[in-house]
Amino acid sequence: MKKNAIVLLVVFVFAATMVLLFGWVLPAVLQIYLHNYYIRGLTLLVIFTGVVLGKRFTWSNHIVYVIAVVTLVGMMFDTSGNPMYNKPLEWIVSPMGELQVMQDVNNYAPGEYAISDNIAILKQDGEIIELSTAWLYLYRFVQYLALYSIVGTVLGAVNRRLPERDYKLIQTVDETLPADLEQKVAAELKRREEAASAGRILPDDIQASVWKMKQDGKLIPAIKLVRMHTNLSLGEAKQYVEKL
């Protein structure tokens, strides 16, 4: 009974979380990003700053790639910009008229949006000169490239002043053995060496028998006899008999 109640509670909490997330949180965030002119640029700036400081990027350490990525994302994600970002463009077109940068957001269905950016110049006589959005993309690309190059240079200087990170991947271990353990190891190695040597030496009587077999031309029985009384391999036993 208790287990069933826990399962039902988990399902209820999960369902409530999904309803809250998709029914209120995500639409609210989407509305903020669609209609707030400053939040998109600020988000990109915060992400860029966090990445550069977190990874210690500088001009000599791949920051150019971060600048390139953020510039392209900013050009596409924040094409219309905000009044502060559009000031330089306003000054450029001021001799011709007043700059008009607009973003049309059409909500066709819940969660379905169509977004289009437009740029135009309103002349003093009321005439509207509509420009291609390509000019707005080009301006935003150059602007973000300059902006994040400057910000990246400042953050790179900060990174160079930060203390170096000390990564200790390997800890040195003192491999010196205690004196009594060293003596035991040395004794064991000596024992093994003596055992190996003993297994390669024939007793005198067996060696005489092997020599007699060799003289009689009985090489194979001689080799077998050597292998019976030693730990020599077949090749080693053959060489041993041939050298007698």
Secondary structure, 3 states (H helix, E strand, C coil): CHHHHHHHHHHHHHHHHHHHHHHHHHHHHHHHHHHCCCHHHHHHHHHHHHHHHHHCCCCCCCHHHHHHHHHHHHHHHCCCCCCCCCHHHHHHHCCCCEEEEEEEEEEEECCEEEEEEEEEEECCCCCEEEECHHHHHHHHHHHHHHHHHHHHHHHHHHHHHCCCCCCCCCCCCCCCCCHHHHHHHHHHHHHHHHHHHHCCCCCHHHHHHHHHHHHCCCHHHHHHHHHHHCCCCHHHHHHHHHHC
